[in-house]
């Protein structure tokens, strides 16, 4: 890491500086309430004082003022016995009062003794900056992928290349090793597919060639007519990334390409932080955003359900101790609703006592974290909970054949985007896609080939649509696309491009080639009262496309 501070460091330092400016007021309020209690005992004021001290412990620990946090904890311990006294009149022990006064004086002294820069030079922050200074992986754009295919034959390889081009890959076929090597000198591909049968090169030479490509950072797949253990073992020893038996299943091959080239881009993890103290929430948001997450902050617990109706977060990070609604109360309200049962909830508290963790488990908490924990620990806790949740969510919510959202989940996504767009006054378009004459495909080529056609379209949609779009299998051979921030004209152009690409994909059944098309209807949210109405309009447009001869894209008549 260079001596010059990164924008991440500067932002953390700014947040810490802003918090330090508030410290005299925070500690002053504690001192004032304490002096008031000494002269005029009020049980309600003691509860408020205790809450402020507890808050100081957590927030000062969060911003790296560990000495202030530890000292404030001593003050909290002094006040705890007083909480047992609910009577109208009570005289505070003079020795306790003297000790509290000394601790409060020490808190004021510690403000000036702490540098706003010290937080950024702790081992924890150095490690965090080291981890987070790496660019966040965002996947690769499909159109930037260059694939070379080495095969001495002509017809079959050219067909494969055309299929890959239909999916959005730049692809080229070479008949000889020399031509391939010459092309690599001019432009290095992302992936090379090699047929194991080449007339001028033996099997050992092919594997050696493949290994050399792997050594210079090129992914390598091999095609083979054999499916024996020894051939596969040789490919493993050569470092080859995938061994594909011929004839290649195109949707399956595209899936492997997407996986090995990091094209299966997940949506950014969305965290909702709820904390009545905005500065603390912003601090945690900075840490998580630097780790590549999207963060929404809410300081009013009563607004959380409204936010969650617009977009469901991947994880909730709740302050346990808030003045109006406690974090555990908020979690209980959230857990009352079926659709939020599986969302991970992490609590933040100045006191992460094991007994409290056990109590929180009963309302569906995933963990209780200390506000003074190291930032990289926070990132690790959040990531691990989200990753585990996404695996379980995928099992429950994805269509088993295509990996897309299932019927129920794509409808929920449509509702969320509709509400969010209505709140932000944004435009979004949905498309209803249906494979033409799919019954004929099943009857003629069998259900296995019908499934391949469905998977091929699913792969094409995943390949060509944006990470911000939602894709779901609506039922059978029907798909629903949700495309935020796109007008009907641009959506129509996009779906037409997909339609043409899909019609070029060639399927094979026992040597017989066939092509398939789809029809689509599109509708925007303009003048729509509900997302159901919008889906209905898209469905009517789809029916119009079918009626006009299929292999068409029609926009809603009302738009």
Secondary structure, 3 states (H helix, E strand, C coil): CCCCCCHHHHHHHHHHHHHHHHHHHHHHHHHHHHHHHHHCCCHHHHHHHHHHHHHHHHHHHHCCCHHHHHHHHHHHHHHHHHHHCCCCCCCCCHHHHHHHHHHHHHHHHHHHHCCCCHHHHCHHHHHHHHHHCCCCCCCCCHHHCEEEEECCCCHHHHHHHHHHHHCCCEEEEECCHHHHHHHHHHCCCCEEEEECCECCECHHHHHHHHHHHHHCCCEEEEEECCCCHHHHHHHHHCCCCEEEECCCCHHHHHHHHHHHCCCCCCCCCEEEEECCCHHHHHHHHHHHHHCCCEEEEECCHHHHHHHHHHCCCCEEEEECCCCCCCHHHHHHHHHCCHHHCCCEEEEEECCCCHHHHHHHHCCCCCEEEECCCCHHHHHHHHHHHHHHHHHHHHHHHECCCCCCECHHHHHHHHHHHHHHHHHHCCCEEEEEEEECCHHHHHHHHCHHHHHHHHHHHHHHHHHHCCCCCEEEEEECCEEEEEEECCCHHHHHHHHHHHHHHHHHCCEEECCEEECCCEEEEEEECCCCCCHHHHHHHHHHHHHHHHHCCCCCEEECCCC
